[in-house]
Amino acid sequence: MSRIPSWRQALASLPRPALVLAVAALAALPPAVYFLAESRGEPVQQVAVALPGEALAATTNKVTHLWENVKVRTGDTLARILTSRGHTPATVHQIVSSGPAGEALTAIKVGTTLKVATDHDGQLSEISYQPDPYRVVNVRRNSDGVYESEIVEKPAVTVQRFAEGTIEDSLFGAGKRAGVSDTVILEIADVFGYDIDFALEVQQGDSFRVLFEEVLVEGEKVRDGDVLAAEFVNEGRTYRAVRYKTSDGRVGYYTPEGMAMRKAFLRTPVDFARISSGFTTRRLHPVLHTVRAHKGVDYAAARGTPVKAAGDGRIEYAGNKGGYGRTIIIQHGGSKSTLYAHLNGFAKNIRSGARVSQGQVIGYVGSTGLASGPHLHYEFRVNGVHVNPLKVKTAEATPIAASEKQAFLAESTRLVAMLDNFSGRTAVAQAAPARNSQAKAN
């Protein structure tokens, strides 16, 4: 692109009559058409000077767009947003009928941003909408006045990161100092929750190391990925686990030697709750003010905290049960059952007869029934007899299948080596295309 000569030189080269007309033409031009100062030394778009016999108004080929960022609020629809800005229902219909991309705008989400552009005539010229981190919906009005739409996919990559921390106040506090999200910390607790009671046994000086994934789009983190390998040192005892996907697609966590981390029952049905009352034959009831046996463990937690099924089983009872309030009883097969009381409510599809999986959210902490405050009352029964949940011995871990052993040991050795090699620093281990879906761990 050529540079514009000095405006003084351009005008000086004109005959006197033409000079007068040119100056008048320049005075009539809008400010947007004025020359840029050539002293910047940058290429600029050429603008024709109006000469006698030519149009006096000079314009560029680009149409100026006025963009507005519209925050989608409760009750908003594309039609409501556009018609409230003076655009016709016919325009809305043309946009949503422009193809799958246009149709996607009929499902805009609360909290997202809709970018709307109008041209100098007030006509709607463009729309840009990002429903999630991975896609952008674009709509443009072409030169024939027809709206065209497209969905642009934004590629995601998965990176592997390492972090380590020492507990000074809490596991979440240690995670925050190490740059680890609460989601990853909860995953660590789930992995080691069969061996460590994170509500009772974690103490100052315990430590963790973790190799985990993050999913990035255009260099920005959009979500956490999987925990690939982790180590937790509790009271001087070291626990290690690696993630492994079997040949039939099942995902689970195992010791480096191949023993499943998963046991028959969780140590605690509520994450990081405080034990407010233990199992005892004599306790002063906080509501009735009488001494009676307390045949379970109370976990104090905020109202609405998720409560998990301690093991696989079938719901024997879900409803109101006297002083227990809203209660769920799960039969785990054979002789064992668990009870969850004082619930604020039940999770979706939780009803008598339904099957549940270990770790599945079945309800939420509350204070229904005879309760002085929000907490979970948890009981464990064997052949109908109450036993102390904190002293229940879970079944021995099962080993990985013999047919998987060789492949597992190769993957385990690789992950443990990475966990050891990254100790003392936080780093990106490698990048790979992000997986579209996550396999659920056993």
N, C-alpha and C positions, 0 to 999 in steps of 0.2 A: 504494500500500500504506500503510495507516495505521500510526502508531507505537504501541507498547505503552505504556500509561500507567505511571506510577511504580508499582512493586510495593507501596510503602507506601500509595498512594492506593487501589489495587485491594483490598488487604486491609482497609483502614479502612472501606470501604463495605459490607463484609459483616456480617450479623448475627453475634452472638457464637458461637452453635453452629456456624454454617457456617464461621466463621473458624477454629475449632479443627480442623475436618475439612480445610479448605484447606491449613493449615500442615502437617498430617500428610501430605497428598497430595504437597505440594512436596518434603517430605523423602524421599518414596519414589521420586521421579523420578530417572532417570539424569542424570549431569552434563551430557550433551549437550543436555538440554531446558531448562536454566536460562535465564532471561532474560539478554539482553545489556544492559550498562549504558547507559542512555539518554543519559548525558552525552557519548557520542561524536557524537551528533547525526546518526546514520545510520539509514536505514530498515532494519528487521529483520523477519524472518518472525514472524507472530503465532502464539502457542502458547496453546491454550485452558487455562484454569485449571480443574482438576477440582473440581466442586461436588457437593454431595450428590445422589445419584441418577445421576451421570455416572461414566464410567470413570475410575479414579484415575490410570492410566498414560497419559501424553500422548506421542505420537510425531510426527515429521515425515513427509511423504509420500515423502521421498527415502530410498533404501536406501543404506547406507554400503558402499562398495567398498574392498577392500584390494588395492592394485596391487603387482605384483612384476615387476621388469625381469629377464628371463632372457637371458643372453648365450648365443647358439647356438654350441656347440662341435662339434668333429669327432665324427661318429657320432650326433649328436642328430637326432631327428625330432619332429614335433608329438606323436605318440603317446607317445614316450619321456618328453618333458618333462612332459606333462599327467598321465600315469599315475604318474610318480614323485612327483607332488604330490597324489595321492589321488583323482584324477578317473578315472572309469571308461572302458573302451574304447568303451562305448556313447555316451558324451558326445563322445569324439573322432570317432566315426563320424557323429554328428549334425552336427558342425561342418564336417567336410570334405564332407558331402553337402548343405550348405546352399546350394550354387550355385558358380559359377566362382570367386568370391572365396574361399569356404571351401576349394575344391580347391587354390587357390594356396598354401595353408598346408602342403601336402604337399611343397613344394619350398623349405623355409626354408634360408637360406644361412649357412654358417659365418662368424662374426664379426658377424652382425646381432643385433638385440635383439628378443625377443618379449615384449610386455607382456601380462600375464595378471592379470585381476581376479576376485576371489571376493567373494560377498556375506556377510552376517552368519551365514548358515547353512552356509557353506563351499561353496556351489554356484558353479560357474564361471559368471560373469555376462558378462564381456567379454574380448575379445582384440583387441589392436592390433599390427599388424606392418607395417614399412616395408621392402619388399624392395629398393627403390632410391630415389633422391632424388625421383622423380616420382610415386610411388604409395604409398597407405597402405591396407592391408587391415584392415577392421573387422568384428568378429563380436560380436553382442549377443544375449542371451537375453531374449525378450519376456515379457510378463505371462502368456502361456500355456505358458511353459517351452520354447518353440521357438527354435532358434538361427537368426538372420538375419544375412546377410553382405553386404558391399558393398566395392567398390574405389573409393577416392576419388582422383581425378587431381589432382596438384598442378601448376598451370601454371608453365611455365618461360619465361623471357625471355632473349634474347641482347642483350648490350650490347657496344658497340665501345669499345675502350680504346687509348690511345696511351702508349708508353714509349720512352725513349732511354737509352743508356748508353755509357760509354767504358771500354775494356779497360785495366785496371791490372795484373791478375794472370792472369785467364782469362776466356773468354767467359761461362762459367757464373757466375763471380763478379760480372761486370758485370751480368748478367741479374738476379741476386739483389738487388743494390743498387738496380736499377731497378724491382723488384717484378714481374719477369717469371718465369714458371715455367720449369723445365727443358724441359718439353714444347714451349713456344713457342720456346725457344732452339734446340732440336733441329730444329724446323721451319724456322727461319731458316737453319740450317746446311744443311739439305736443299735449300732454294731456291737458295742461292748456292754450293752445293757443286760445281757444274759449272765455276765460274770461280775459286773460292778453295779451296785445300787447307787446311782448318781444322786439320789435324794439323801442318802445316809452315809455313804462310805468315802466320797470324794473329800479331800482335805488339802490344806495349804502345802505346797511343795510337790504335789502331783504334777505330771507333765504330759504333753501329747506331741506327736508329730503326725503330719498328714500330707498325703499326696492326693490332690483332688483336681477336678476339672472346672473350668469356667468357659462359658460360651460368649463369644464376642461378635459384634456386628460393627463393621467400619471402625474397629479398634476399641469400641466401647463395650463394657460388660453388660449383657442383657439378662443373664441368669446363671445360677450355679449348675454345675454338672454333677457327675458321680464322685463319690469318694473311692479312689482306686486302691489305696493302701493306707493303713493307719496304725499308730502305736500309742498305747496309753499306759503310763506308769502310775500305779495306785498303791500307796503304802509300800513302795519299794519293789512291788511285783510288776513285771512287764507283760502286757498283753499285746499281741499283734494280730492283724487281720488283713486279708487281701480280697479284692473283688474278683469273681470269676464267673464267666458265662459258659454254661455247658453246651455240648453239641446240639442239644434239643432246644436251646434258647432260654433256659432258666438261669436266673442270676442270683447269686448268693455270696455271702462272706464266709471265709474259711481261715483257719490258722495257716501259717506258712507250710505246715506239714500236711494239710488237707482235711482237718477236722472241722465240721460245720460250726460256725459261731452260734447258730440258732439252736435254742433248746426248746423243751416242751412248753415252758412258761416264762413270761417276762418277770424280771425281778420286781418291777413297779409298773402299775397301769397308768401312771401319770408322770409326765416328764418333769424332773426338777422340782417336785413338790416337797414341802416340809412335813415330816411326820409330827402331827400334833397330839396323837394319842396312840399308844401301842396296845398290843394284845395282853390282856391281864384278866385275872379272875375277880378282881375287886377294883372298881373305879367309881368315883362320884360323878354321876351323870350331870352334865352341865345344864340341862334343861329341867329334868325331873328332880334333881338334888337328892337322889337316893343312891346308895352304894349297890352296884350290880356288876356282873361280869361284862367285860368288853371283848367280844369274841372276834375281833378284827383289828385292822390298822386304819387310822384316820390320816389322810393326806390333805393338809391345808393348802389351798390354791385359789387363785382368783376365779370368781364366778365366770363360767363359760370356757374354762380350760378343758381341752379335749381329754376324754377318758378312753383308754384302749383296751381291747380284749386281751387278757393275759395269755390266752392260748386259743388254738382252733377249737371250734365246737358249735353247738346248736343252742339258740336262745330258748331256755325253758320257761322264762317269765319276763315280761316287760310291761310294767304298769305301776300303779300306786300300791304301796304295801305298808300301811299303818305308819308307825314311827320311822320306818326307813324312807318314807317319801317315795319319790319316783325311783324305781329299782329295776335292775336287770340281773337275772341269774342265768349263767351259761353252764350247760352240761358239756364237759370236755371228753366224754366217752369213758367207759369203764366206771371208775369210782370217784372221779374228781369233778368238783364244780366250784365256780367262783361267783361272788355276789358283789354288786356295785350299787351303792345306795346314796340317797340325798341328791340325786341328779337334778340339774336344772331342766334338762330335757334330753330327748333321745336323738341320735343321728338319723339321717334319712334311711328308710327301709328297715329300721330296727323294729322287730315285732316278734312275738312268740312263734317259734318254729323256724325262724330264719337261721341260715348258716353264717357264721362269722369266721374270719381268719385272724390269726395272731397279729397284734399290732393295729388292727382295724379300729377306727374311731367308732365307738358305740353310743357315746353320750357326752354330756358336759357337766362339769362340776357345778353344784348348786347348794341350796340349803333347805330343800323340801323335807317335810316330816319333822321329827324332833331334832332339830339342829340349831346350834347357837350362832353359826356362821357358815360361809361357804367352805365345803370340804368334801372329799370322797371318803366314804366308809367302805372298806374293801375286806371281804372275807374269803377264806379258802377252806373248802370242806373235802374230807376224804371219807367216803361211805356215810355221808351225812353228819360226820363229826367235825367240829371246828378245829383247825390247827393254825398255828402262828404263821401267817404268810411270809414273814421274814426268815423263817427257818425251814421253809419247804425246799427239799432237795430236788432239783430238776433232773430229768433223765440225762444220761451221758450223751455227748454230741455224736452224731453219726459221721462217718468218714465219707469223702467223695467217692463216687463209684470207681471201681477198679478200671473200667474202660476209659475213664477221664484222667486217671492219675498221672500218666506221663505228660500229657499236655498241660495239666494243672501245675505240676512242679516246675515246668519250664516258665510258665507265666508268673508263678509265685516268686521264683528266683529273680526274674527280671524286675518285678515291682519292689521286692524287698531291697534289691541293690539300688534302685532309684531312691527309695526312702532313706537309705543309709548315705548315699552319695550327696544328697541335697541337704543333709543335716548342717545346721549352722547358717543357712542362707535361704532366702525366699527367691525363687526363680521360675521362669517359664521353661518347662522341660521340652515340650514340642507342641506343634500345632497341627491340626487336622480338620477336615470338613466336619461341621457339627452334625450330630445325628438328629433326625427329625423327631424321633420318639425315644422314650426311655423305657427299657425293659424293667419290669417291677421285680425287686429283690424278694427272695423267699423269706 
